[in-house]
Amino acid sequence: MSEGTAIRHVDYAGFEKVYLQAVADLMITWDAGMQREIARHNVDWLPGSTDFSEYLRCSCLRYFKAYHGLITTGSQSVCDVGGFLGVFPLALSRLGFKASMTEARAYYSNAFDPLFKTLVAEGVEIIDMELFAEPVGEPGRQFDAVTLMAVLEHYPHSHCQAMENVRALLRGSGHLYVEVPNIAYWPKRWGLLTGKSPLVSIDSKYRSAVPFIGHHHEFTETDLDKLLVLSGFKSLQCWKFNYSRPRIDSFRKLRWRLSPEGWGENIASIIYRLFPDTRECIAVLCAKQDE
């Protein structure tokens, strides 16, 4: 984003157009070799196990909610902590934000270099930072808002240092948008009732290099609220939503809904509507409490 560029206010359709173009532009640089490299510490990311292109397309709803939250705060500069493939910062940059992202390169060798080259050329600042390690937040490197999405669940130890670092990255009146997976998601509840653990499979952890960077601690809404209070943040708004449920056209949807598998989805849809705390993701927009 160049200085003086106005931030664009768009609806979901407008955001989707910008976001999906960012996905397409960045996935040009992606290949199976790069995916195998980043999967050393999490074998669930291996080609054939995870389709990152499909994951990113499904994630459009997640990122639209974050974008909408940023718009409500009037933020101009945003740092996406743990930006991973960088699609959201690129979309934000194209929508007029001064966008930055952090990523710990040590976990991925040189796998992200082609992606980072594209991002830097588009005006996205790349900060090589381990959120959970030493204190950060050097003078002048502060932002109106920080987004922390699909990050906290990947760390097995105390979140104290990470949250202190997030505060250090925020200006005095800055805002944080944080999103985590809901361990009380309905399929996980049902799986536990039938003897299936809601945690990452032991097979995946066993076959991954140390440190394992898959999910260690997923959250309930109560967990996340408590973490934010402990970290000196005040919740302003909370969303609970699904983003990876089946998306199919009307004719196929009717046939599928009438199938045995579809009946399970019918029941799940009723549960999600009646009990929002069974939905897939929890996101909170919050502000720093007074120092």
N, C-alpha and C positions, 0 to 999 in steps of 0.2 A: 504494500500500500504506500503510495506517495503522500507526502505531507499535504494536508488540506482536502484529501479525498473524503467525500461524504459517505457515511455508512448507509448502506441500502437496507430499507425495511421491506421485507418480502413475506408473502404468505408461504404455506407449506409447498405449494406447487413451484413457486419461484425459488425457494431454497433447494428443493429437490433437483431442479435443473442445474443449478450451480454445483451442488454437492456431487451429483452423479457424473458431471463432467470432470470434476476433480478426481474422482475414483478412476475414471477411464484414463486420464492423463498420467496418473501415477502408476497405474498397473501396467502401462507400457514398459516400464523399467523393471518389472517383476518377473522372476523366472523360478523354476524348480530348485535350481542350485542355491539361490538366495534363501528360499524358504527352508531348505534343509539346514542351512547355516544357522538361521535364527531358531530352529527347532532343537538345537543341541541341548538346551536347558528345559525344553518342554516338548516331548515327543508327540503330544497331541496336535502340534502345529505342523507335523510332517505333511508333505504332499500326499493327497489321498485321504488324509484325516481331517484337514481343515481347508476349506475353499475360502481364502481371504477375500477374493473378489465378491463372492456371494455374501459373506459376512459384512463387508463394507456396505454393500447395497442395502441389506436389511437394516443396517445401523442408521440409515438416513433419519428415521423417526427420532432416535436417541439424540442425534446431533441437532436436529431442528429444535427440540425442547431446550437444549443448552443455548442455542443461538437466540431463541425467544427470550430466555432468561437474561442473557446479556443485553438484549435490546431494552428490556425493562429497567435495567440499571443505568443506562446511558453510558456504558463503558466504551472507551475508544481503543485502549491497548489491552490485549489478552494474551496470557501465556497458558498454553495447553500442556500441563505437566504429564509426562509419560505419553507423548503424542504418537508414539509407535510409527505407523506408516505415514502420518502427517496429513491425512485427507482433510480432517476438520480445520486445522490451521490454514491449509491452502484455500478451502472454501471461505473461511473468515476473511482472509486477505483479499480475495476476489470480491467480497461483499463490502470492502472498505475499512475493515479493522486493521490496526497495526498488530500483526499476529506473530507470536513467537511460540516455540515449543521446546520442551526438554526431553532428552532421551539419554539413557545410560549406554553409551556405545560399547562398553566393555563386554556386555552380554551378547553382542551380535557381530563381533569382529568388524569386517568391512562391508557386511551385507547391505547396509542401508546407504552406502555412499552414493549410488546412482539416484536414489530417491531424494537424498538430502541436496544433491546438486540441483535437481529440478525445483525443490522447495526454495532454496536460497535464491535462485534465479527469479522466482516469483515474489521475492520480498519477505519470505518467512525466515525469521531468525532461528537458528538451531543452537540450543544451549546444551552442552554435554554435561549432564548433572545426574548424580545418584541421589534421588530425593531422600532416601532413608539413611544416608551416610552422614558426612560432616555438615555443620551449619553452612547455609548459603545466604544469598541476598546481599550482594555487594552494593555499595552506594550507587545510586542511579539506575540500578536494575530492578525496578519495581513497576507494577502493572495495575491498571484499573480493576482488572478481574483475572482470576485464575480458574481454569477448568481442570477438574481432577476426576477423570472418567475411566472406569475399568482399570484402576491402578491399585487401590488400597487392598483389594483381595489377594494380590500377588505377593504380599509380604508376610513372613511368618512370625516376626518379632513385634516389639512395641512400635506403635504408630506415632509416638510422641515426637521424635525428631522430624519425621515427615511433615507433620502438621505444623510444627514450629517453622520449618522451611517454607511451607505454603504461606504462613503469616508474613514471613520476611519478604516474600515476593510481592506482597500486596501493599499498595499505598494505604495511607491511614484510613480512608473511607472505602477501601476496596471490597469487592464481593467475591465469593467463592461459589462455584457451581460444582457439586460433587455427586457422582453417580456410582452405585455399587450393585452387584447382583444380589438378589433376595434369596437367602438360603431357605426361606419359608415359601418359596415358589410352589404352586400346587403340584406339578409333576414330581418335585422332590419330596413333598409331604407324602404323596401317594406311594412313591418308591420306598420311602422309609417304612411305611406300613406293611409293605410286601417284602421287606428284608433287604432293600437296596440302599446302600449308603448315599447320602447327599454330597459326600466329599469326592474329590478327584480320585480316580481309581488307583489302587496300589501299583498296578502294572505300569501306569504312566509315570508315576514317581520313580519306580524302580529303574526304568529304562532311560531316565533323563539324567543329564550331567548335573553335578552339584555346582551352584545352587539351583534347585528346582524353582522355576519361575511361573508355574501354573498357579491355580487358586489355592490359597492356604486358609483364608478366613473370609467367607462370605458373611453377609450381614442381614439382620432383621432391621426393621425401622427403628426399634428401640435401641439397638446397638449403634446405629449411625447417629441418632439424636444424642446419645450419651457421648460419643466420640467428639461431636461438634461442640458440645457444652464444655467438655474437658479441655478442648483446644482453643476456647475463647471465641466461639462463633455463635451468632444468633440466627436461628432459622427464620426465613421469610416466607418460603413457599416450598411445598413438597409435592412430588409427582410419583405415582406408582403405576407402572404401565408394562405391557408386553410389546416386544418388537420383532420377535422371531417366530410368531405363530404363522400357520400356513396362509399364503396369499394366493387365491385361485379365482378364476373367472366364475360367473354365475352358474353356467351349465355344469361345469365340472364340480363346482362347489355343492350343487344340489345332489349330484350322484354320490359325491364323497360323504356328504352329511348323512346319507341314507345307509352307508356301509357301516359294518361293525366298528371300524376305526373312527369313522365320523361321529358315531354316537358318543364315543369317549370325548371327542372335541366339543360336542354339544353340551355335555355335562360340565366340562371345564369352562366353557364360555359363561354358563350361568354362575359358576363359582366365582370367576373373575369379576363379574358384574356385582355380585352380592357382597363379596369379601375382597376389597382392593388389596389387602395385605397378602394375598396369595399371588399377586402379579410378579412378573419376571424381574423388573428393575425398580430400584428406589433412587430418586434424585432429589436433591435439596439445594435450593438457592439460599445462601446465607451471607451475613455481613459480619465483619470483625466487631467484636465487642470493644469497648473502650479499654485502652491499655491500663 
